[in-house]
Each structure stands twice: as structure tokens, then as C-alpha cells.
Amino acid sequence: MSDDHNTPVTADLPDSPVHTTGTDHITIWGSNEDDTIEFYQDLLGMPLVLRQPNLDDPSQTHLFFDTGDGRILTFFVSDDRPSNQRGQRGATGAVHHLCFSIDPDEYEDTMRALEDAGHQYNVFDRGIFHSIYTTDNNGLVIELSTDKYEIPDDRRGDVLATAQELREDDGAEYAKDEHLRGAIEALGLELIEYDLPEASSGVGGVE
């Protein structure tokens, strides 16, 4: 992967005519209501906070789930649509995966819960975070990530941008644990490491 692009990587706001203030919600074409609730509420623990007709097509139901911090994930569902375990087809504009954060203290419990529910999963150390990958009832890849170190929410962008600088200085292909640790220390934040299981990076041919 080349770093020849000219756009700088920085946590500073760009000089643009619009600045978003966060993610309000993401909407997915779902299957049926029962299977969707079983995965997102009963397994992942997202409360179902609103149910109403799809305002563009009242023959469908619109389900709203709170992902844990007030940010919302919604689904258009219909009882005549079966779940799909075949996986999603990759294409320009398609969703590759959704990622939700989990508490590091519940990381291994999450793996056991997925196994008990019959969902296969993979675990990777992604350098700057730890991730569990599984699929939902629609075949959509779901990533459940947890921080390797305690990072204040309002400093996350600073930490990642600083890790990027250290990665570039190091000539590394991707941001690794040492770059993340170095960024936290360079910004004067306390280095608090979570106890997570060892895992491979999962990056093909890049170590």
C-alpha cells in the first residue's frame, strides 16, 4: 500500500463548507423482524427503542436499535423475507462491515456468547485495537472491537493521527501496537493496558 496521496492525515477539522457532528444512524435492508431482534437485541444487547412503518414503504417495518451510546442502527424488515447466511456481495458502494465497540472486560464473554448462539467468529489483534468478526442473520460482517488501551473519547482522533505519524516515521505498512503506545505516551496520556487474549494480526502477508 502506498502513502503517495497528498491529503494529510490529521485530527484537525478540514476547511470544508460542512462539518458533521457525529453519526446519527445507519439503515440496513434487513430480513424479518424476529431474526433481526434475536441477533441485535437478544445476542448483542441493543435495546429496540422504536418500531414504526417504513415511511417510504409502509408495507415494511422500520426497527431502531440503540447501539449503546445513543447512536442508532435501523433496519427495514418484512416478515416475508428470510434471513440470508450466504454473505454479502462486495461491490463499489456496498457495505463491507459494521463495527460496534464492546467493553474489554466483556471481550472473552462475547466470544463465548457467540459460540453458544451458534455464530462462528474470528479474533484478531489489529495493531491499534482488538476485534472479533462474525456475521449477522443477513450475512453482513459484524466486527466487535475493543480498545487495547484506555483512550478518552475526546482524544481518540489525536491518538490515531499521532499513531499514523509514528507509523510513517517507522516505515511500517500499518499502525502497530508500538505506534499506538507511542502516540498515547507522546500526548501525555496515562498508559492503561487492558488484559486481552493474544491473537494474530489477520493481515495477509503483512507483519
ABEGO torsion letter per residue (X at the ends): XBAABABBBBABBBBBABBBAEBABBBBBBBBAAAAAAAAAAAAGBBBABBBBBAABAABBBBBBBAGAGBBBBBBBBAABBBBAAEBBBBBGBBABBBBBBBAAAAAAAAAAAAAAGBBBBBBBAGABBBBBBBBAAGBBBBBBBBABBBBAAAAAAAAAAAAAAAAAAGBABBBAAAAAAAAAAAGBBBBBBBBBBBBAGBBGBX
